[in-house]
Amino acid sequence: MLENIRLSFQGLWSHKLRSFLTMLGIIIGIASIIAIVSTIKGTSEQIKQNLIGAGNNVVDVKLYSGDMEYDTEYGNTGAKTPIISDGQKDEIRELPHVQGASFYYSRNYADSIYYKNTGLQGGQVLGVDLDYLDTCGYMVQAGRNFVEKDYTDYRKVVLLDENSASSLFGDESPLGQTIEIKGEPFVVVGILIQRDTYEPVINSIDEYYQYNQTESGKVLLPSAVWPIVYKYDEPQNAVVQADSTEAMSTVGQKTADVLNEGMDTSASMKYKNRDVMEQVRSLQKLSESTNTQLLWIASISLLVGGIGVMNIMLVSVTERTSEIGLKKAIGARKNRILIQFLTEAAVLTSIGGILGVFFGVALSKIVSRVSQAPSAISIPASIAAVLFSMAIGLIFGLLPSVKAANLNPIDALRRD
């Protein structure tokens, strides 16, 4: 086999221009496929990051009334709202692939929050436990976090994120200042920032509405003091951190299943997870279905390249008829001749495939820079492309190889 490969390289080198022109169809086809696959992979990764961000794989599991998120303040279906038990919380924390879990109360539209004469409009108020910041990827930028004493002593303290702090206080430091929530005084003890921030890549107005999420601000208070300003026995939501992006859907669904245990099945209320990964897969599938058509078009050049390989191998068999006759006359068997020509065809297309991969990588980078489209090189796709080009050589080189193997040695030696 090594001898056949050496002879193949020797034959290709002796006809450099002809060999390169023969490989050109393979090079163009493989380069096109690598560029398209890189664009598909890059777009898929960008969709995933735009929806999930470079965050910490957090899944929100919220209470729904029918198809709408349950409104704690205004929602009244007549059914008894569920209360999450300590046993359910422990069960959720012990689920496979769960790294952390937190349970919180919420008001999605914050009104009646004031600092002096300045009000916070459209923000979110959350009554959180001690695990909320770690689970959701927040850290304290200034001041302090909640402590156990805030819960046991029912201290009226709050944490603000950067948006709510800016809206209420402007350039003034919020720490130690008192704000009012529903007429109750709360002392600001800390300012929060997101530990891992990610800005979506926006290339069109449709992507802006799809990915960009603006927020007026968050105000966090200990869950123990939630009933001071809001209602008693309100339902909680859950936020769960998965150990990987791929596990988010499973973790979210299992958390919802635990929370729905024992609930009245006839009631319209039910816990559901916002399956971001399902949305990611839908958008990725839509993107890939469009690019798959381009893959089929690029594959046509591989077919043309394969026909070119068959043609040049037939020419090679004709040129080397006397050589083939001589080998058969001194005892070379059919399979020896067959393998030699198949090896030559496979080496020819493999070199074309390798060059095509390099050109494809370069092409994907150029297209990405010119069109601002993301690209990501797929190593498995590159390896598969080279193997596929080798297979093309074996398939389209089979007919010329069989022809060479079946030559009559006497007739072959008569040709000059």
C-alpha positions in Angstrom: 0.0 0.0 0.0 2.8 2.4 0.9 4.4 1.7 -2.5 1.2 2.4 -4.2 0.9 5.8 -2.4 4.5 6.7 -3.3 3.8 5.9 -6.9 0.6 7.9 -6.8 2.5 11.0 -5.5 5.1 10.5 -8.1 2.5 10.3 -10.9 0.7 13.4 -9.6 4.0 15.4 -9.4 4.9 14.5 -12.9 1.7 16.0 -14.2 1.3 18.9 -11.7 -0.9 21.2 -13.7 -3.2 18.4 -14.9 -3.5 17.1 -11.4 -4.3 20.5 -9.9 -7.0 21.2 -12.5 -8.5 17.8 -11.8 -8.5 18.5 -8.1 -10.1 22.0 -8.6 -13.6 20.7 -8.7 -13.0 18.8 -5.4 -11.3 21.9 -3.8 -14.2 24.2 -4.7 -16.8 21.8 -3.6 -15.2 21.0 -0.2 -14.3 24.7 0.4 -18.0 25.6 -0.3 -19.3 23.0 2.1 -16.8 23.9 4.9 -17.7 27.6 4.5 -21.5 26.8 4.6 -21.2 24.4 7.6 -19.1 27.0 9.5 -21.7 29.6 8.9 -24.5 27.3 10.0 -22.6 26.4 13.2 -21.7 30.0 13.9 -25.3 31.1 13.4 -26.6 28.4 15.6 -24.1 29.3 18.4 -25.1 33.0 18.1 -28.8 32.1 18.3 -28.1 30.1 21.5 -26.0 32.9 23.0 -28.5 35.6 22.1 -31.4 33.8 23.8 -29.5 32.2 26.7 -26.5 34.6 26.9 -23.1 33.7 28.3 -24.9 33.2 31.5 -25.2 30.4 34.1 -27.9 28.2 32.6 -30.7 29.4 34.7 -34.3 28.2 34.2 -37.3 30.1 35.5 -40.3 27.9 36.5 -43.4 30.1 37.0 -47.0 29.6 37.9 -49.4 29.9 34.9 -53.1 30.4 34.9 -54.1 28.8 31.6 -51.7 30.0 29.0 -50.9 33.3 30.8 -48.3 33.8 33.5 -50.3 34.0 36.8 -50.6 37.6 38.0 -50.2 37.5 41.8 -51.8 40.9 42.4 -54.7 40.7 40.0 -55.1 37.0 39.1 -58.1 35.5 40.9 -59.3 32.2 39.4 -61.2 31.2 42.5 -58.8 28.3 42.9 -56.5 28.0 45.9 -53.0 29.1 45.0 -50.3 26.5 45.7 -47.6 27.0 48.3 -44.3 25.3 47.7 -43.4 23.1 50.7 -39.9 22.6 52.2 -40.0 19.0 51.0 -40.6 20.1 47.4 -37.7 22.6 47.7 -35.4 19.9 48.9 -36.5 17.5 46.2 -35.8 20.1 43.5 -32.3 20.8 44.9 -31.5 17.0 44.7 -32.7 16.6 41.1 -30.0 15.4 38.6 -28.0 18.2 36.9 -29.3 20.8 39.4 -26.5 23.0 40.7 -28.7 25.4 42.7 -32.3 26.4 43.2 -34.0 29.5 44.7 -37.6 30.3 45.4 -39.1 33.8 45.2 -42.1 36.0 45.2 -42.6 38.6 42.5 -44.4 41.6 41.2 -43.6 42.1 37.5 -44.7 45.7 37.5 -43.4 47.8 40.4 -45.5 50.8 41.4 -45.6 52.7 44.7 -41.8 52.6 45.0 -40.4 56.0 45.8 -37.3 57.8 47.0 -38.5 61.2 48.1 -40.5 62.4 45.1 -38.9 60.1 42.5 -40.8 56.9 41.6 -39.7 53.7 40.0 -42.0 52.8 37.1 -42.1 49.5 35.4 -39.5 47.7 37.5 -39.7 44.4 39.2 -40.0 43.6 42.9 -38.8 40.2 44.2 -39.0 38.6 47.6 -36.0 36.3 47.5 -34.3 33.7 49.7 -30.6 33.6 50.6 -29.8 31.4 47.5 -31.2 33.8 44.9 -28.1 35.8 44.1 -25.8 32.8 43.7 -28.4 30.9 41.6 -29.1 33.8 39.2 -25.5 35.0 38.9 -25.7 38.2 40.8 -23.0 39.7 42.9 -22.9 42.7 45.3 -21.1 45.6 43.8 -21.4 47.9 46.8 -22.8 47.4 50.3 -23.7 43.9 51.5 -25.9 41.0 50.7 -28.8 39.8 52.8 -27.9 37.8 55.9 -29.7 35.3 58.0 -30.6 38.0 60.6 -32.5 39.9 57.9 -34.9 37.0 57.7 -35.2 36.0 61.3 -35.6 39.6 62.6 -37.8 40.7 59.6 -35.6 43.6 58.8 -37.0 45.9 56.2 -33.9 46.1 53.9 -33.6 46.0 50.1 -31.0 45.4 47.4 -31.2 47.4 44.1 -29.7 46.5 40.8 -27.9 49.2 38.7 -31.0 50.2 36.7 -33.3 50.7 39.7 -30.5 52.5 41.6 -30.0 54.9 38.7 -33.7 55.5 38.2 -34.3 56.3 41.9 -31.1 58.0 43.0 -29.4 59.3 39.8 -25.8 60.1 40.7 -26.5 60.0 44.5 -25.2 57.0 46.5 -28.2 54.7 47.4 -26.4 53.0 50.3 -28.1 53.7 53.6 -30.9 55.6 52.1 -34.5 54.8 52.7 -37.1 54.1 50.0 -40.8 53.5 50.4 -42.6 50.4 49.1 -46.3 50.6 49.4 -45.8 53.3 52.1 -43.4 51.1 54.1 -39.8 52.3 54.7 -36.9 50.1 53.5 -33.2 50.7 53.8 -30.9 50.1 50.8 -28.1 47.9 52.0 -26.5 46.8 48.7 -26.2 47.4 44.9 -26.2 44.3 42.6 -24.6 43.6 39.3 -24.9 40.6 37.0 -21.8 38.4 37.3 -21.7 37.3 33.7 -23.1 39.9 31.2 -23.7 39.3 27.6 -25.1 41.7 25.0 -27.0 40.0 22.1 -25.6 40.5 18.6 -28.2 42.5 16.8 -28.0 42.6 12.9 -31.6 43.6 12.0 -34.7 45.1 13.5 -36.3 41.6 13.7 -33.4 40.4 15.8 -33.7 43.5 18.0 -37.3 42.6 18.9 -36.3 38.9 19.2 -33.3 39.1 21.5 -33.1 42.6 23.1 -34.6 42.6 26.5 -34.8 45.9 28.4 -35.5 46.1 32.1 -36.4 49.1 34.2 -34.8 47.6 37.3 -35.1 45.1 40.1 -35.8 45.7 43.8 -35.0 42.7 46.0 -36.3 42.3 49.6 -36.1 39.3 52.0 -38.9 36.8 51.4 -39.7 36.9 55.1 -40.8 40.5 54.9 -42.8 40.1 51.7 -46.1 40.0 53.5 -45.5 43.3 55.2 -46.1 45.1 51.8 -47.9 42.4 49.8 -50.2 39.5 50.5 -49.8 36.5 52.8 -49.7 33.0 51.4 -48.8 34.1 47.9 -47.5 31.5 45.4 -43.7 31.4 44.8 -41.8 30.8 41.6 -38.7 28.8 41.3 -35.4 29.5 39.5 -33.1 26.6 39.0 -29.5 26.5 37.8 -28.6 23.6 35.5 -25.0 22.2 35.2 -25.0 22.6 31.4 -26.9 24.4 28.7 -28.1 21.1 27.2 -29.6 20.1 30.6 -31.8 23.2 30.9 -34.9 21.8 29.3 -34.8 18.6 31.4 -34.1 20.4 34.6 -36.9 22.9 34.0 -39.4 20.2 33.1 -38.6 18.0 36.2 -38.8 21.1 38.4 -42.2 21.9 37.1 -43.3 18.3 37.6 -42.2 18.4 41.3 -44.0 21.7 41.9 -47.2 20.4 40.2 -47.3 17.3 42.5 -50.5 17.2 44.6 -52.0 20.2 42.8 -55.7 20.1 41.8 -55.7 18.8 38.3 -59.0 20.4 37.6 -57.6 23.9 38.4 -56.3 26.1 35.6 -53.1 26.9 37.5 -50.0 25.0 36.7 -46.2 25.5 37.0 -44.4 25.7 33.6 -40.9 26.3 32.6 -40.0 28.7 29.9 -38.2 26.3 27.6 -35.6 28.6 26.1 -33.7 25.6 24.6 -36.8 24.6 22.6 -36.9 28.2 21.2 -33.2 27.9 20.4 -33.7 24.6 18.6 -36.6 26.0 16.6 -34.6 29.0 15.4 -31.6 26.9 14.7 -33.7 24.5 12.7 -35.1 27.4 10.6 -31.6 28.7 10.0 -30.2 25.3 9.1 -33.1 24.4 6.7 -32.2 27.5 4.6 -28.5 26.7 4.5 -29.1 23.0 3.8 -30.3 24.0 0.3 -26.9 25.7 -0.2 -25.2 22.5 0.8 -26.9 20.6 -1.9 -25.9 23.2 -4.5 -22.3 23.1 -3.3 -22.4 19.3 -3.6 -23.0 19.6 -7.3 -19.4 20.8 -7.7 -18.2 17.6 -5.9 -20.1 15.6 -8.5 -18.5 17.6 -11.3 -15.1 17.1 -9.6 -15.8 13.4 -9.4 -16.5 13.2 -13.1 -13.3 15.1 -13.7 -11.4 12.5 -11.7 -13.0 9.7 -13.7 -12.1 11.4 -16.9 -8.4 12.0 -16.0 -8.0 8.5 -14.7 -9.4 7.1 -18.0 -6.8 9.2 -19.8 -4.1 7.9 -17.4 -5.1 4.3 -18.1 -4.8 5.0 -21.9 -1.4 6.7 -21.5 -0.1 3.8 -19.3 -1.5 0.9 -21.3 1.9 -0.5 -22.2 3.1 -0.1 -18.5 0.0 -2.0 -17.4 0.7 -4.7 -20.1 4.3 -5.1 -18.9 3.2 -5.5 -15.3 0.6 -8.1 -16.2 3.2 -9.9 -18.3 5.6 -10.3 -15.4 2.9 -11.7 -13.2 0.9 -8.7 -11.7 -2.6 -9.8 -10.8 -5.8 -7.9 -11.5 -6.4 -6.8 -7.9 -2.8 -5.3 -7.8 -3.5 -3.2 -10.8 -7.0 -2.3 -9.5 -5.7 -1.2 -6.1 -2.9 0.8 -7.7 -5.2 3.0 -9.7 -7.8 3.2 -6.9 -5.0 4.4 -4.6 -4.0 7.1 -7.2 -7.6 8.3 -7.5 -8.0 8.4 -3.7 -4.7 10.2 -3.1 -5.7 12.8 -5.8 -9.1 13.6 -4.3 -7.8 13.4 -0.7 -5.2 16.1 -1.5 -8.0 18.1 -3.1 -10.1 17.6 0.0 -7.3 18.8 2.4 -6.7 21.9 0.2 -10.5 22.4 0.1 -10.7 22.4 3.9 -8.0 25.1 4.1 -9.6 27.2 1.4 -13.0 26.7 3.1 -11.8 27.9 6.5 -10.3 31.0 4.8 -13.5 31.6 2.8 -15.7 31.3 5.9 -13.5 34.0 7.7 -13.7 36.3 4.7 -17.5 35.9 4.4 -17.9 36.4 8.1 -15.9 39.6 8.0 -17.6 41.0 4.9 -21.2 40.1 5.8 -20.9 40.3 9.6 -22.3 36.7 9.7 -20.9 34.6 12.5 -18.8 31.5 11.7 -17.5 28.6 13.7 -15.1 26.0 12.3 -16.3 22.4 12.8 -13.5 19.9 13.2 -15.7 16.8 12.7 -17.1 18.4 9.5 -13.5 19.1 8.2 -12.5 15.5 8.9 -15.7 14.2 7.3 -15.0 16.4 4.2 -11.6 14.9 3.7 -12.9 11.3 4.1 -15.8 12.1 1.7 -13.4 13.4 -0.9 -11.4 10.2 -0.6 -14.6 8.2 -1.1 -15.3 10.3 -4.2 -11.9 9.2 -5.6 -12.7 5.5 -4.8 -16.1 5.7 -6.4 -15.3 7.6 -9.5 -11.9 5.9 -9.9 -13.4 2.5 -9.8 -14.4 2.3 -13.5 -11.0 3.4 -14.8 -9.3 1.0 -12.3 -11.4 -1.9 -13.5 -10.7 -1.0 -17.1 -7.0 -1.1 -16.3 -7.2 -4.4 -14.4 -9.1 -6.1 -17.2 -6.7 -5.1 -20.0 -5.3 -8.0 -22.0 -1.5 -8.0 -21.5 -0.8 -9.0 -25.1 -3.0 -6.2 -26.6 -1.6 -3.7 -24.0 2.0 -4.6 -25.0 1.2 -4.1 -28.7 0.3 -0.5 -28.1 3.1 2.0 -28.4 
